[in-house]
Amino acid sequence: MSARPDPVLVVDDLAVHFGARGGLLASKAPPVRAVDGVSFSIAPGETLGLVGESGCGKSTISNAVVGLVRPTRGSIKVRGAEVVGADRSALNDIRRNVQMIFQDPALSLNPRMSVGETVGESVYVRGLARGGALRERVAALLTAVGLRPEHAERYPHQFSGGQRQRIVIARALALEPALVVCDEPVSALDVSVRAQILNLLVGLQERLGIAYLFVSHDLAVVRHICDRVAVMYLGKLVEVAERETLFTAPKHPYTLALMSAVPEADPVRQRSKTRIVLQGDLPSPSRVPTGCAFHTRCPIATERCRFDAPALTPRPDGALVSCHYA
C-alpha cells in the first residue's frame, strides 16, 4: 500500500481578527472575528471548495493563505513552509508554490502591460527565463489556457471577460505552483463563459496535478469542480465532507438551508423541493453569539446551543460536522 502524499496546504487553528476603525469609541469596540479557529488540509491534485454566505470569512482565508492578510494566530503551511510570520524573502519563496486567481479579471490585470509582460513578469523577475526562452514560455502558457501565442502583443482591454480570466490563469501558472487559490473565479463572468473556464481549470489540474482552494458562493459550480467541500458560518467551519456526501446527505442545519436554495434542473423535483428559509440576519462577526454561532437562526436549536459550542466532530460517513443535533 503506497503512502499518502504530504498535503500541499495545511491550515491549523487559523484566526484572523480585525480591530475596529475610526470613531470616538473605536478603541472599545470588539474586534471583528473574520476567521476564528479554522483547520483543514488539501492534498496534491485535490480541489477543496470553501462555501458560505457573504461575510463568513472565505476570502479572508484565501488572502491569508497567499500572505496578503496577517493572521491573529494559527499556522498556514504551503509544502511544509510556514506562511505565518514569514519575512519578505521567505514569503517570496513560498509564493512560487502558491498563486491566486482573483474574482474580477478586469481589476487584476494592469492595463498598461501587454499580455506577454503580464504572464511573463514573475518568470522574468525571478530570473528563470530571458529573451527567446521567456517568449517561448509565455507562448506555451497562453496556448495551455486556450489563447494564441500572438495574443502576447495585445493589451487586456482588447479581450473579453472570459479571455481576460484565461490570461489571469496563465499568469498564475507561470511559476508552476503546487496550489492555486481561486477566489470566486467565475462569478464576474457571463453564464455562457463560466463552464468554459471551469472545464479549463479541471483540464489543467488533470495535466499538471495542481491543487485548488476554490472559494465560491455558487453551490452548482462547487459541485462541478470540487472533490471536498467545507461550509463556513461566521468565521468557523460547520461541515466538511466529500462532495457527493455533502450534496446527497448534508447534516448541519445551515448546510441543509444552503442546499435547499439550489435550483433543480428537473421541474418536478424543483416543485417538490422544500425550501428552508432562515429567520433573521447574519450576526455581526464583531458580536458572534455565544455557544453555537448558528443558534440565533437555527430551526432545531435548543437551550444547550446557546451556551455549549459544538466541536467539529467526525461522522460514520467521513464528514466532519459542528452540531449537537446533526
FIDORO-691417 format. One line per 2 residues: number of its first residue (from 1); their letters; for each residue y, x, z of N, C-alpha, C. Coordinates in steps of 0.02 Angstrom, whole numbers, plus 50000, padded with zeros to 5 digits. Example, Ala and Ser with C-alpha at 12.3 -4.5 7.8 and 13.67 -1.06 7.14 Angstrom:
BEGIN
1 = as = 49716/50660/50390/49775/50615/50390/49835/50660/50390; 49888/50642/50354/49947/50684/50357/50002/50645/50394
***
This chain:
BEGIN
1 = ms = 49940/50043/50000/50000/50000/50000/50062/50044/50000; 50106/50034/49951/50166/50076/49946/50217/50058/49999
3 = ar = 50254/50110/50022/50305/50099/50073/50364/50060/50043; 50393/50017/50083/50451/49979/50060/50511/50026/50055
5 = pd = 50548/50023/49999/50605/50069/49991/50659/50055/50043; 50696/50108/50059/50751/50100/50107/50804/50054/50078
7 = pv = 50837/50014/50120/50889/49969/50096/50948/50008/50066; 50978/49978/50015/51039/50007/49987/51098/49996/50034
9 = lv = 51099/49937/50065/51154/49919/50110/51124/49893/50175; 51151/49918/50231/51133/49892/50297/51197/49877/50335
11 = vd = 51206/49814/50352/51264/49792/50392/51237/49771/50461; 51265/49801/50513/51239/49789/50580/51296/49770/50628
13 = dl = 51292/49709/50655/51339/49683/50705/51412/49693/50682; 51426/49676/50621/51493/49685/50593/51541/49633/50619
15 = av = 51599/49656/50642/51653/49611/50664/51718/49636/50634; 51757/49589/50608/51824/49604/50582/51872/49553/50612
17 = hf = 51915/49576/50658/51964/49533/50690/52034/49555/50670; 52076/49507/50653/52144/49522/50633/52192/49498/50687
19 = ga = 52240/49539/50705/52291/49519/50754/52340/49471/50724; 52371/49430/50767/52422/49382/50744/52483/49420/50720
21 = rg = 52518/49391/50670/52576/49425/50642/52639/49383/50650; 52693/49416/50666/52758/49383/50666/52767/49332/50721
23 = gl = 52828/49311/50733/52842/49259/50782/52852/49286/50851; 52889/49249/50891/52906/49269/50958/52845/49275/51003
25 = la = 52796/49230/50993/52737/49230/51036/52676/49262/51003; 52687/49301/50950/52631/49328/50912/52587/49373/50955
27 = sk = 52617/49411/51001/52578/49458/51040/52529/49422/51087; 52543/49359/51104/52499/49321/51149/52449/49278/51111
29 = ap = 52455/49275/51045/52409/49234/51006/52340/49267/51002; 52287/49228/51002/52219/49257/50998/52208/49288/50929
31 = pv = 52165/49338/50924/52151/49368/50859/52112/49321/50814; 52119/49331/50749/52081/49293/50700/52013/49327/50691
33 = ra = 51960/49291/50710/51892/49320/50706/51863/49303/50637; 51885/49340/50587/51863/49326/50519/51788/49337/50511
35 = vd = 51762/49389/50541/51690/49404/50542/51672/49423/50613; 51616/49397/50639/51602/49407/50710/51527/49416/50723
37 = gv = 51503/49478/50716/51434/49492/50732/51384/49476/50677; 51397/49501/50616/51354/49486/50559/51309/49546/50544
39 = sf = 51245/49533/50532/51197/49585/50515/51153/49563/50457; 51143/49607/50408/51097/49594/50353/51085/49659/50315
41 = si = 51037/49658/50270/51024/49717/50228/51007/49693/50158; 51014/49739/50109/50998/49724/50040/50955/49781/50013
43 = ap = 50898/49763/49983/50852/49812/49955/50873/49832/49885; 50849/49889/49860/50865/49908/49790/50843/49855/49741
45 = ge = 50887/49838/49694/50870/49789/49644/50872/49717/49666; 50894/49704/49728/50896/49636/49755/50966/49608/49751
47 = tl = 50970/49541/49746/51034/49507/49749/51036/49461/49809; 51083/49475/49855/51093/49432/49913/51155/49390/49902
49 = gl = 51148/49324/49905/51205/49280/49898/51237/49265/49965; 51302/49266/49968/51339/49250/50029/51381/49189/50015
51 = vg = 51366/49133/50049/51398/49069/50034/51428/49038/50096; 51473/48990/50085/51506/48955/50140/51574/48930/50118
53 = es = 51606/48890/50160/51672/48863/50145/51724/48918/50139; 51780/48903/50107/51836/48950/50105/51859/48964/50177
55 = gc = 51871/49028/50191/51893/49048/50258/51837/49064/50306; 51774/49064/50282/51718/49078/50328/51706/49152/50338
57 = gk = 51737/49196/50297/51730/49268/50306/51693/49304/50251; 51675/49269/50197/51636/49300/50143/51672/49359/50112
59 = st = 51734/49348/50090/51771/49401/50057/51790/49457/50104; 51799/49442/50168/51814/49494/50217/51755/49542/50222
61 = is = 51694/49515/50221/51635/49558/50223/51632/49602/50160; 51643/49572/50102/51640/49612/50040/51692/49667/50040
63 = na = 51752/49652/50065/51804/49704/50068/51787/49758/50118; 51754/49740/50173/51734/49789/50222/51680/49835/50195
65 = vv = 51634/49808/50155/51579/49848/50128/51605/49903/50082; 51658/49889/50044/51685/49941/49999/51741/49981/50031
67 = gl = 51754/49969/50095/51803/50009/50131/51875/49988/50124; 51887/49926/50102/51955/49901/50094/51982/49869/50159
69 = vr = 51937/49853/50205/51955/49823/50269/51923/49864/50324; 51961/49878/50377/51934/49917/50433/51902/49870/50484
71 = pt = 51838/49876/50496/51804/49832/50545/51827/49845/50617; 51821/49793/50657/51836/49799/50729/51778/49833/50765
73 = rg = 51717/49817/50744/51658/49850/50771/51601/49843/50721; 51546/49877/50736/51487/49871/50693/51477/49930/50647
75 = si = 51427/49924/50605/51408/49978/50560/51395/49951/50490; 51416/49989/50440/51402/49974/50370/51377/50039/50338
77 = kv = 51314/50039/50316/51286/50099/50286/51267/50085/50214; 51292/50126/50168/51275/50122/50098/51234/50184/50081
79 = rg = 51171/50172/50064/51124/50228/50052/51124/50277/50110; 51127/50251/50171/51124/50292/50231/51190/50322/50253
81 = ae = 51242/50316/50213/51308/50345/50230/51350/50292/50265; 51379/50309/50322/51418/50262/50362/51488/50252/50332
83 = vv = 51504/50189/50317/51570/50171/50290/51622/50166/50346; 51602/50136/50402/51649/50125/50458/51669/50192/50488
85 = ga = 51734/50205/50489/51760/50267/50518/51759/50326/50470; 51734/50317/50409/51732/50373/50361/51803/50394/50341
87 = dr = 51814/50460/50336/51879/50484/50313/51884/50475/50238; 51942/50492/50210/51954/50479/50139/51904/50515/50094
89 = sa = 51888/50577/50111/51841/50616/50071/51772/50585/50072; 51748/50566/50133/51681/50536/50139/51679/50468/50104
91 = ln = 51733/50429/50111/51735/50364/50079/51735/50370/50003; 51767/50421/49978/51768/50434/49907/51697/50448/49881
93 = di = 51658/50485/49920/51588/50498/49901/51547/50434/49904; 51558/50395/49956/51520/50332/49964/51532/50285/49906
95 = rr = 51593/50284/49881/51611/50237/49828/51578/50252/49761; 51546/50310/49756/51505/50322/49696/51445/50275/49696
97 = nv = 51424/50254/49756/51364/50212/49762/51380/50139/49770; 51443/50121/49781/51460/50050/49789/51525/50036/49752
99 = qm = 51522/49987/49707/51580/49967/49668/51590/49892/49675; 51646/49866/49651/51663/49796/49662/51687/49762/49597
101 = if = 51665/49700/49588/51690/49657/49534/51730/49602/49567; 51795/49598/49550/51839/49550/49582/51839/49483/49546
103 = qd = 51869/49434/49579/51868/49365/49555/51905/49356/49489; 51966/49382/49485/52008/49369/49427/52016/49433/49386
105 = pa = 51984/49438/49328/51988/49500/49289/52059/49515/49265; 52099/49463/49255/52168/49475/49232/52209/49513/49284
107 = ls = 52194/49502/49347/52232/49535/49401/52202/49602/49420; 52140/49615/49402/52108/49677/49423/52109/49730/49369
109 = ln = 52140/49716/49312/52148/49765/49258/52221/49784/49251; 52234/49848/49242/52302/49873/49231/52323/49859/49159
111 = pr = 52374/49818/49148/52393/49800/49079/52421/49859/49039; 52440/49913/49073/52468/49971/49039/52415/50022/49018
113 = ms = 52354/50011/49040/52299/50057/49023/52254/50026/48969; 52234/50066/48921/52187/50042/48871/52119/50030/48904
115 = vg = 52076/49994/48870/52010/49980/48897/51971/50045/48908; 51977/50092/48861/51943/50156/48868/51967/50194/48929
117 = et = 52032/50194/48941/52059/50227/49000/52036/50194/49065; 52034/50127/49063/52013/50089/49123/51940/50104/49140
119 = vg = 51896/50099/49090/51825/50108/49102/51808/50180/49120; 51843/50228/49088/51826/50298/49098/51865/50333/49152
121 = es = 51912/50298/49185/51956/50331/49233/51918/50364/49290; 51872/50328/49322/51836/50355/49379/51792/50414/49358
123 = vy = 51764/50412/49298/51723/50467/49273/51766/50528/49262; 51825/50518/49233/51871/50574/49219/51898/50605/49284
125 = vr = 51919/50562/49331/51949/50587/49394/51898/50629/49433; 51835/50610/49430/51783/50647/49466/51757/50707/49427
127 = gl = 51783/50717/49368/51762/50775/49329/51692/50770/49302; 51666/50710/49292/51597/50702/49269/51591/50706/49193
129 = ar = 51645/50695/49157/51644/50700/49084/51716/50708/49059; 51722/50742/49003/51788/50753/48972/51780/50747/48896
131 = gg = 51836/50736/48862/51837/50738/48790/51787/50692/48757; 51747/50721/48710/51699/50682/48672/51644/50652/48716
133 = al = 51624/50689/48768/51572/50663/48813/51597/50601/48849; 51660/50600/48869/51689/50542/48903/51693/50483/48855
135 = re = 51714/50497/48793/51719/50442/48744/51650/50412/48731; 51599/50453/48728/51531/50428/48717/51508/50386/48776
137 = rv = 51525/50409/48836/51505/50372/48896/51539/50304/48898; 51604/50302/48882/51640/50239/48880/51611/50192/48827
139 = aa = 51595/50220/48769/51566/50179/48715/51499/50149/48737; 51459/50189/48772/51394/50165/48795/51402/50109/48847
141 = ll = 51452/50117/48891/51464/50066/48942/51488/50001/48910; 51533/50005/48861/51558/49945/48828/51501/49910/48791
143 = ta = 51458/49949/48759/51401/49920/48723/51354/49885/48772; 51345/49915/48831/51299/49886/48881/51322/49818/48905
145 = vg = 51387/49805/48904/51413/49741/48928/51429/49693/48871; 51408/49710/48811/51416/49664/48755/51481/49670/48717
147 = lr = 51517/49726/48725/51578/49739/48687/51564/49794/48636; 51613/49807/48593/51605/49858/48541/51641/49922/48561
149 = pe = 51617/49980/48540/51650/50043/48557/51723/50046/48537; 51741/50015/48480/51811/50017/48457/51858/49977/48502
151 = ha = 51830/49935/48546/51872/49898/48594/51905/49945/48644; 51882/50007/48648/51912/50055/48695/51985/50067/48680
153 = er = 52007/50057/48619/52077/50070/48600/52123/50012/48615; 52096/49955/48633/52137/49896/48644/52158/49890/48717
155 = yp = 52200/49838/48730/52226/49827/48798/52202/49759/48825; 52203/49751/48891/52174/49690/48921/52201/49624/48892
157 = hq = 52266/49622/48875/52294/49558/48851/52265/49537/48784; 52230/49582/48750/52201/49566/48685/52131/49535/48690
159 = fs = 52109/49522/48752/52042/49496/48762/52044/49429/48798; 51989/49392/48790/51982/49328/48826/51962/49342/48898
161 = gg = 51960/49290/48939/51942/49298/49009/51872/49326/49018; 51825/49300/48979/51756/49324/48984/51750/49396/48962
163 = qr = 51786/49415/48909/51785/49485/48886/51817/49531/48938; 51870/49508/48971/51901/49550/49023/51853/49561/49081
165 = qr = 51815/49509/49098/51767/49519/49152/51711/49568/49131; 51694/49569/49068/51646/49618/49043/51675/49689/49051
167 = iv = 51740/49696/49039/51772/49761/49048/51769/49782/49122; 51782/49735/49166/51779/49749/49238/51708/49770/49258
169 = ia = 51658/49738/49230/51589/49755/49245/51573/49825/49219; 51597/49841/49158/51587/49909/49131/51618/49961/49176
171 = ra = 51678/49947/49201/51712/49994/49246/51671/50003/49310; 51643/49948/49336/51604/49952/49398/51540/49993/49388
173 = la = 51514/49994/49327/51451/50030/49314/51462/50103/49295; 51525/50124/49286/51540/50190/49259/51510/50247/49300
175 = le = 51508/50239/49366/51482/50292/49410/51408/50281/49429; 51375/50234/49395/51305/50219/49408/51292/50204/49481
177 = pa = 51326/50154/49509/51318/50138/49581/51250/50106/49596; 51230/50112/49659/51168/50079/49681/51181/50007/49701
179 = lv = 51244/49991/49719/51263/49924/49743/51328/49903/49710; 51330/49842/49687/51392/49813/49661/51407/49750/49701
181 = vc = 51467/49747/49729/51490/49688/49766/51525/49641/49717; 51499/49581/49709/51527/49532/49662/51562/49478/49702
183 = de = 51628/49479/49703/51667/49431/49742/51691/49374/49697; 51654/49319/49696/51669/49261/49654/51680/49283/49581
185 = pv = 51633/49318/49551/51646/49350/49485/51652/49302/49427; 51632/49239/49434/51637/49192/49378/51681/49132/49393
187 = sa = 51709/49127/49452/51745/49066/49471/51810/49058/49432; 51839/49113/49405/51901/49108/49367/51889/49098/49292
189 = ld = 51826/49092/49272/51808/49088/49201/51793/49016/49181; 51799/49003/49116/51779/48938/49089/51705/48927/49101
191 = vs = 51687/48865/49110/51617/48848/49123/51571/48874/49067; 51595/48871/49005/51554/48893/48948/51540/48967/48949
193 = vr = 51581/49006/48984/51575/49078/48985/51535/49102/49046; 51532/49061/49097/51501/49083/49160/51429/49103/49151
195 = aq = 51390/49063/49114/51319/49078/49104/51311/49145/49068; 51355/49160/49021/51351/49224/48985/51360/49283/49032
197 = il = 51409/49278/49077/51422/49333/49124/51365/49339/49175; 51339/49283/49199/51284/49284/49246/51222/49315/49214
199 = nl = 51207/49296/49152/51149/49324/49118/51159/49398/49105; 51221/49419/49092/51236/49490/49084/51220/49528/49148
201 = lv = 51242/49501/49205/51230/49534/49270/51155/49539/49284; 51117/49486/49268/51045/49486/49279/51012/49539/49234
203 = gl = 51033/49542/49171/51004/49590/49125/51018/49662/49146; 51079/49675/49168/51097/49742/49191/51056/49762/49252
205 = qe = 51046/49714/49297/51006/49728/49357/50934/49745/49338; 50906/49709/49291/50837/49723/49270/50830/49791/49238
207 = rl = 50881/49813/49201/50878/49877/49167/50895/49935/49212; 50943/49925/49257/50970/49981/49296/50948/49981/49369
209 = gi = 50919/49926/49393/50896/49924/49462/50952/49918/49513; 51009/49891/49492/51066/49885/49538/51053/49829/49589
211 = ay = 51079/49838/49649/51080/49784/49699/51147/49750/49697; 51148/49684/49709/51211/49646/49711/51220/49612/49778
213 = lf = 51281/49616/49805/51303/49570/49857/51347/49519/49821; 51322/49458/49815/51354/49408/49772/51387/49355/49815
215 = vs = 51454/49357/49817/51493/49310/49857/51514/49251/49814; 51499/49190/49836/51516/49132/49795/51516/49069/49838
217 = hd = 51554/49019/49814/51551/48953/49845/51513/48904/49801; 51492/48927/49743/51457/48885/49694/51381/48893/49704
219 = la = 51350/48843/49734/51279/48848/49750/51234/48847/49688; 51257/48815/49635/51217/48816/49573/51214/48886/49544
221 = vv = 51270/48922/49547/51272/48991/49524/51228/49035/49568; 51232/49025/49633/51193/49064/49681/51118/49054/49668
223 = rh = 51098/48992/49656/51027/48978/49644/51003/49013/49580; 51047/49020/49532/51029/49050/49468/51018/49125/49474
225 = ic = 51057/49159/49515/51058/49232/49513/51030/49267/49574; 51028/49234/49632/51012/49268/49695/50938/49266/49713
227 = dr = 50915/49319/49747/50847/49321/49774/50844/49292/49844; 50894/49309/49885/50901/49281/49952/50972/49254/49960
229 = va = 50980/49209/50008/51046/49178/50019/51062/49179/50093; 51123/49199/50110/51148/49198/50179/51206/49149/50182
231 = vm = 51201/49102/50229/51251/49049/50236/51296/49067/50295; 51362/49067/50284/51410/49084/50336/51450/49023/50358
233 = yl = 51467/49024/50423/51512/48973/50451/51554/49006/50504; 51619/49003/50496/51667/49031/50545/51649/49103/50566
235 = gk = 51637/49145/50517/51628/49216/50531/51558/49236/50552; 51511/49189/50555/51442/49205/50577/51392/49180/50525
237 = lv = 51334/49213/50523/51279/49188/50482/51243/49133/50520; 51231/49076/50486/51195/49021/50518/51125/49012/50489
239 = ev = 51114/49038/50429/51047/49034/50398/51041/49088/50344; 50984/49122/50343/50967/49171/50292/50896/49158/50270
241 = ae = 50886/49151/50204/50818/49134/50180/50811/49154/50107; 50748/49159/50085/50734/49167/50014/50764/49108/49977
243 = re = 50783/49120/49915/50819/49069/49875/50783/49002/49874; 50720/49001/49853/50686/48937/49847/50673/48904/49915
245 = tl = 50663/48945/49966/50655/48918/50033/50718/48882/50055; 50775/48913/50042/50838/48883/50063/50854/48819/50024
247 = ft = 50840/48820/49959/50859/48762/49918/50809/48705/49923; 50747/48720/49940/50698/48666/49946/50688/48643/50017
249 = ap = 50700/48687/50066/50690/48668/50136/50744/48697/50181; 50808/48677/50169/50862/48701/50213/50852/48675/50284
251 = kh = 50872/48715/50333/50858/48697/50403/50920/48685/50445; 50970/48726/50437/51030/48719/50478/51069/48657/50455
253 = py = 51097/48618/50502/51136/48558/50481/51193/48573/50434; 51224/48631/50440/51278/48649/50395/51251/48663/50325
255 = tl = 51194/48698/50321/51163/48710/50256/51143/48644/50223; 51116/48598/50262/51097/48532/50236/51158/48496/50206
257 = al = 51215/48501/50239/51276/48469/50214/51298/48502/50149; 51294/48569/50145/51312/48603/50083/51267/48583/50026
259 = ms = 51202/48580/50039/51154/48562/49987/51163/48490/49963; 51183/48447/50007/51192/48376/49988/51250/48367/49940
261 = av = 51295/48417/49937/51353/48412/49893/51340/48439/49824; 51281/48471/49813/51265/48499/49748/51242/48443/49701
263 = pe = 51276/48433/49644/51256/48379/49599/51189/48392/49566; 51151/48339/49553/51086/48344/49520/51094/48329/49445
265 = ad = 51057/48366/49404/51060/48353/49332/51027/48287/49313; 50977/48267/49353/50941/48205/49341/50981/48147/49373
267 = pv = 51005/48099/49333/51045/48043/49360/51008/48003/49413; 50942/47994/49405/50903/47955/49453/50903/47990/49521
269 = rq = 50891/48056/49520/50891/48094/49582/50960/48096/49613; 51011/48100/49571/51080/48102/49596/51097/48037/49632
271 = rs = 51076/47979/49604/51092/47915/49635/51055/47906/49701; 50994/47935/49705/50954/47927/49766/50971/47979/49820
273 = kt = 51015/48025/49803/51031/48079/49849/51078/48054/49904; 51064/48075/49965/51107/48056/50022/51158/48111/50035
275 = ri = 51220/48094/50029/51274/48143/50040/51290/48147/50114; 51290/48207/50142/51308/48217/50212/51381/48238/50214
277 = vl = 51423/48196/50240/51495/48210/50244/51512/48233/50314; 51535/48294/50320/51552/48322/50386/51618/48292/50410
279 = qg = 51621/48276/50473/51682/48248/50503/51728/48305/50527; 51793/48294/50520/51841/48343/50545/51851/48402/50498
281 = dl = 51898/48444/50515/51914/48503/50475/51881/48565/50504; 51877/48616/50462/51852/48680/50485/51898/48708/50539
283 = ps = 51872/48723/50599/51915/48750/50652/51946/48817/50632; 52000/48835/50665/52034/48898/50650/51991/48956/50675
285 = ps = 51985/49010/50636/51947/49069/50659/51982/49105/50717; 52043/49086/50733/52076/49114/50792/52059/49074/50855
287 = rv = 52029/49016/50846/52009/48974/50903/51940/48945/50889; 51892/48988/50886/51823/48968/50872/51795/48929/50931
289 = pt = 51766/48871/50920/51738/48831/50975/51687/48870/51015; 51681/48854/51079/51631/48886/51121/51561/48862/51102
291 = gc = 51511/48898/51126/51442/48879/51110/51428/48888/51036; 51396/48839/51007/51385/48840/50934/51450/48822/50900
293 = af = 51475/48866/50856/51539/48854/50824/51539/48791/50781; 51480/48768/50760/51475/48710/50716/51471/48644/50754
295 = ht = 51468/48646/50820/51454/48584/50857/51509/48531/50850; 51571/48551/50834/51625/48503/50827/51618/48459/50764
297 = rc = 51575/48480/50717/51566/48441/50655/51492/48423/50644; 51449/48444/50688/51377/48436/50678/51354/48366/50695
299 = pi = 51315/48333/50651/51291/48265/50665/51236/48261/50717; 51205/48318/50735/51150/48316/50783/51166/48356/50847
301 = at = 51229/48373/50857/51248/48414/50914/51238/48376/50980; 51219/48414/51031/51212/48386/51098/51258/48425/51146
303 = er = 51256/48406/51209/51297/48440/51259/51280/48515/51263; 51217/48530/51254/51196/48600/51256/51232/48642/51204
305 = cr = 51245/48614/51145/51276/48651/51090/51348/48671/51106; 51380/48635/51152/51450/48650/51169/51456/48715/51209
307 = fd = 51402/48735/51243/51407/48793/51288/51358/48849/51272; 51303/48833/51238/51249/48882/51226/51249/48901/51152
309 = ap = 51272/48961/51137/51274/48984/51067/51203/49004/51045; 51177/48973/50992/51109/48990/50969/51107/49058/50934
311 = al = 51052/49093/50941/51043/49157/50906/51011/49145/50838; 51020/49192/50793/50990/49189/50727/50916/49210/50735
313 = tp = 50871/49161/50734/50801/49174/50750/50755/49159/50691; 50700/49197/50685/50654/49187/50629/50613/49123/50635
315 = rp = 50597/49092/50578/50555/49033/50574/50491/49050/50537; 50440/49007/50541/50375/49023/50511/50377/49040/50437
317 = dg = 50424/49010/50399/50427/49024/50327/50470/49084/50310; 50491/49123/50361/50530/49184/50349/50605/49175/50353
319 = al = 50628/49113/50357/50700/49101/50362/50726/49120/50431; 50789/49139/50434/50824/49151/50497/50875/49095/50506
321 = vs = 50873/49061/50563/50916/49003/50573/50948/49006/50642; 51013/48989/50645/51050/48989/50707/51065/48917/50727
323 = ch = 51015/48884/50758/51023/48815/50779/50969/48798/50830; 50988/48763/50883/50939/48742/50933/50892/48688/50907
325 = ya = 50914/48648/50858/50875/48589/50838/50859/48589/50763; 50862/48648/50732/50848/48651/50659/50777/48628/50645
***
